[in-house]
Amino acid sequence: MKEIEISCKLGKELTADEIQTAAVKALGVSPKIRQQLKYRIVRRSIDARNDILYRYKVEVYRPEEVMAEYVLEEYKDVSSAEPVIIIGAGPAGMFAALRLLMKGLKPVILERGKDVHQRKFDMAKLSTEGVVDNDSNYCFGEGGAGTFSDGKLYTRSSKRGDIREVLHQLVRFGADPSILIDAHPHIGSDKLPIVVENIRKCIIEHGGEYHFNSRVTDITRRPDGQFDVEVNGASVISSVAEKSLYTSRKVILATGHSARDIYEMFDRKGWAIQAKGFALGVRVEHPQSLINKIQYHGKYQPYMPTAEYSFVTQVLDRGVFSFCMCPGGILVPAATASGELVLNGMSNSQRNSKWANSGVVVQIEPEDFPEYAQYGPLALLQFQKDIERKMFEYTGSLKAPAQRMMDFCRRIPSSGLPQTSYHPGAVNAPLHEMLPEHVSLRLKYAFPEIGNKKMHGYYTNDALLLGVESRTSSPVRIPRDPETLEHIEIAGLYPCGEGAGYAGGIVSSALDGINCAAKI
Ligand SMILES: Cc1cc2nc3c(=O)[nH]c(=O)nc-3n(C[C@H](O)[C@H](O)[C@H](O)COP(=O)(O)OP(=O)(O)OC[C@H]3O[C@@H](n4cnc5c(N)ncnc54)[C@H](O)[C@@H]3O)c2cc1C
């Protein structure tokens, strides 16, 4: 086998003939056997440096060589197998469940939110009426935080596991096969709910269980090693939850980074948790046409993929970086309780809105805010809550405090705001004063630098900054044994995914779910 690189103009498909010609040359074989050569495209990326091209990586095989296919393990019938409780039906929980099915264990999923279709109604209410349902919103509900997102499937680390297992399962459940080869794959929030629903159907068909409206409120480990997992409070049994207590010997805790009640439960029980750094800043919205112009050097054509961007820089010894960029996307309210304001972004599969949004955030460590030290391991969680409340209190609603980019950096009020995709709306505000100086100062230096050195045109008053982007990763870590992946004090309990502080993003959380299930 040889891996070859072939490029072709964007908007044109690579043909079998082109691949065979390149393969004959690379393998040094006779052109007569070109039809018998086997090939597989393994990667496609865009090169916008000069002529705008697709660059393909292709594996080519001689006729006598075996081209092995990636094969997913089959799921077993687990109806009467030993149960493993999974708390949370986000990527970590769902992929843990699928791995348990492969190994013959029965996943019992407890999810505080609703199924993916019911969830949509609560999110519509959130955007149009400003009503936050504490259990059903952009972070909580079937599929977790990533269901109504851009569905970017990037992860920087392949050390966490075999990304192919995640991508192939997503394709099995309905994602477009192009995610298997694209350098920057994404699914889109119009397609993700179908994938999430198909995963649930598969888990139930194979004997696993899903319980919605089931918010876990307590976990107790009995002396015999069994866990009692309490749902919706001991005394208040919800009319919608089917049961109030579930029992198993192993529990995967995959509740995501917004389940503040879970961290508070650990703290109350005296179970080890640790304060962890995270990143905070603003959501930045530009016209997508401007980002297309910048990234394609003025050569953008409508048939080209909507342009993305990402950057990382250092300002005053701290990382400042773009986070979860949504090309052709919209801004959404990602609060999980009333009285708080936090923004995130999502796109559909076509990425065809007229806006580009991204978080631009500054790294924060617990020692940066000594005034929160009194909260111990919950120090940065409390800090995060306070900022989100401050933003809400400024507007008194889910309208976001907002300022034009150059005005923010010059530290002057904006006179009028540009249009925004954010449905609840924006209110002119001195974001430069409202954000902590640690963040505001670094952003003030970062935006002009990005505009000067990396993306000419990015630093503009046509860009709107909206506050606040504060749910980049968990401000708390639930520590676990690096070998067994169990909690350092509680055998049989597996802190998992983004909420435990060991993953960030859909793919890495899914991989962490697979890894925890594999340990079980
Ligand atoms: C709007 C938005 C857009 C995003 N876009 C992207 C993107 O494009 N690409 C990307 O890689 N990442 C994106 N992310 C981040 C990504 O969604 C998360 O990194 C990922 O979902 C984390 O997976 P997880 O399974 O660890 O946790 P989560 O997805 O947060 O899932 C946790 C689940 O646990 C449930 N839960 C919480 N507490 C309890 C409880 N007490 N009892 C029972 N259930 C509970 C929640 O309801 C939730 O379903 C986005 C996030 C948001 C909010």
The ligand as an SDF file (V2000), in Angstrom:
LIG
                    3D

 53 58  0  0  0  0  0  0  0  0999 V2000
  -24.5860   25.1270   21.8680 C   0  0  0  0  0  0  0  0  0  0  0  0
  -23.3650   24.2360   21.9490 C   0  0  0  0  0  0  0  0  0  0  0  0
  -22.6320   24.0010   20.8110 C   0  0  0  0  0  0  0  0  0  0  0  0
  -21.5230   23.1300   20.8450 C   0  0  0  0  0  0  0  0  0  0  0  0
  -20.8700   22.8530   19.6740 N   0  0  0  0  0  0  0  0  0  0  0  0
  -19.9220   21.9010   19.6580 C   0  0  0  0  0  0  0  0  0  0  0  0
  -19.3400   21.4810   18.4430 C   0  0  0  0  0  0  0  0  0  0  0  0
  -19.6920   21.9420   17.3670 O   0  0  0  0  0  0  0  0  0  0  0  0
  -18.3720   20.5230   18.4980 N   0  0  0  0  0  0  0  0  0  0  0  0
  -17.9530   19.9840   19.6800 C   0  0  0  0  0  0  0  0  0  0  0  0
  -17.0730   19.1090   19.6590 O   0  0  0  0  0  0  0  0  0  0  0  0
  -18.4830   20.3640   20.8350 N   0  0  0  0  0  0  0  0  0  0  0  0
  -19.4690   21.2950   20.8640 C   0  0  0  0  0  0  0  0  0  0  0  0
  -20.0230   21.6710   22.0490 N   0  0  0  0  0  0  0  0  0  0  0  0
  -19.5140   21.0530   23.2720 C   0  0  0  0  0  0  0  0  0  0  0  0
  -20.0080   19.6050   23.3790 C   0  0  0  0  0  0  0  0  0  0  0  0
  -21.3750   19.6090   23.2330 O   0  0  0  0  0  0  0  0  0  0  0  0
  -19.5870   18.9920   24.6910 C   0  0  0  0  0  0  0  0  0  0  0  0
  -18.1850   19.0100   24.7610 O   0  0  0  0  0  0  0  0  0  0  0  0
  -20.0520   17.5350   24.8040 C   0  0  0  0  0  0  0  0  0  0  0  0
  -21.4310   17.4330   24.5720 O   0  0  0  0  0  0  0  0  0  0  0  0
  -19.7150   16.9690   26.1750 C   0  0  0  0  0  0  0  0  0  0  0  0
  -20.1870   15.6640   26.2450 O   0  0  0  0  0  0  0  0  0  0  0  0
  -20.5700   14.9700   27.6320 P   0  0  0  0  0  0  0  0  0  0  0  0
  -21.2960   13.7430   27.2760 O   0  0  0  0  0  0  0  0  0  0  0  0
  -19.3560   14.8570   28.4720 O   0  0  0  0  0  0  0  0  0  0  0  0
  -21.5360   15.9840   28.3710 O   0  0  0  0  0  0  0  0  0  0  0  0
  -22.9090   16.6570   27.8950 P   0  0  0  0  0  0  0  0  0  0  0  0
  -23.0380   16.6470   26.4320 O   0  0  0  0  0  0  0  0  0  0  0  0
  -22.9830   17.9400   28.6040 O   0  0  0  0  0  0  0  0  0  0  0  0
  -24.0260   15.6500   28.4360 O   0  0  0  0  0  0  0  0  0  0  0  0
  -24.3340   15.5350   29.7770 C   0  0  0  0  0  0  0  0  0  0  0  0
  -25.7360   14.9840   29.9170 C   0  0  0  0  0  0  0  0  0  0  0  0
  -25.9720   14.7150   31.2900 O   0  0  0  0  0  0  0  0  0  0  0  0
  -27.2750   15.1220   31.6280 C   0  0  0  0  0  0  0  0  0  0  0  0
  -27.2970   15.4110   33.0660 N   0  0  0  0  0  0  0  0  0  0  0  0
  -26.6900   16.4380   33.7170 C   0  0  0  0  0  0  0  0  0  0  0  0
  -26.9110   16.3510   35.0410 N   0  0  0  0  0  0  0  0  0  0  0  0
  -27.6690   15.2550   35.2310 C   0  0  0  0  0  0  0  0  0  0  0  0
  -28.2360   14.6470   36.3860 C   0  0  0  0  0  0  0  0  0  0  0  0
  -28.0560   15.1600   37.5980 N   0  0  0  0  0  0  0  0  0  0  0  0
  -28.9780   13.5280   36.2230 N   0  0  0  0  0  0  0  0  0  0  0  0
  -29.2020   12.9960   34.9830 C   0  0  0  0  0  0  0  0  0  0  0  0
  -28.6900   13.5420   33.8640 N   0  0  0  0  0  0  0  0  0  0  0  0
  -27.9240   14.6460   33.9930 C   0  0  0  0  0  0  0  0  0  0  0  0
  -27.5160   16.3460   30.7680 C   0  0  0  0  0  0  0  0  0  0  0  0
  -28.8880   16.5870   30.5920 O   0  0  0  0  0  0  0  0  0  0  0  0
  -26.8080   15.9610   29.4730 C   0  0  0  0  0  0  0  0  0  0  0  0
  -27.6770   15.3250   28.5770 O   0  0  0  0  0  0  0  0  0  0  0  0
  -21.1300   22.5350   22.0590 C   0  0  0  0  0  0  0  0  0  0  0  0
  -21.8670   22.7980   23.2290 C   0  0  0  0  0  0  0  0  0  0  0  0
  -22.9740   23.6350   23.1780 C   0  0  0  0  0  0  0  0  0  0  0  0
  -23.7490   23.9080   24.4390 C   0  0  0  0  0  0  0  0  0  0  0  0
  1  2  1  0
  2  3  1  0
  2 52  2  0
  3  4  2  0
  4  5  1  0
  4 50  1  0
  5  6  2  0
  6  7  1  0
  6 13  1  0
  7  8  2  0
  7  9  1  0
  9 10  1  0
 10 11  2  0
 10 12  1  0
 12 13  2  0
 13 14  1  0
 14 15  1  0
 14 50  1  0
 15 16  1  0
 16 17  1  0
 16 18  1  0
 18 19  1  0
 18 20  1  0
 20 21  1  0
 20 22  1  0
 22 23  1  0
 23 24  1  0
 24 25  2  0
 24 26  1  0
 24 27  1  0
 27 28  1  0
 28 29  2  0
 28 30  1  0
 28 31  1  0
 31 32  1  0
 32 33  1  0
 33 34  1  0
 33 48  1  0
 34 35  1  0
 35 36  1  0
 35 46  1  0
 36 37  1  0
 36 45  1  0
 37 38  2  0
 38 39  1  0
 39 40  1  0
 39 45  2  0
 40 41  1  0
 40 42  2  0
 42 43  1  0
 43 44  2  0
 44 45  1  0
 46 47  1  0
 46 48  1  0
 48 49  1  0
 50 51  2  0
 51 52  1  0
 52 53  1  0
M  END
$$$$
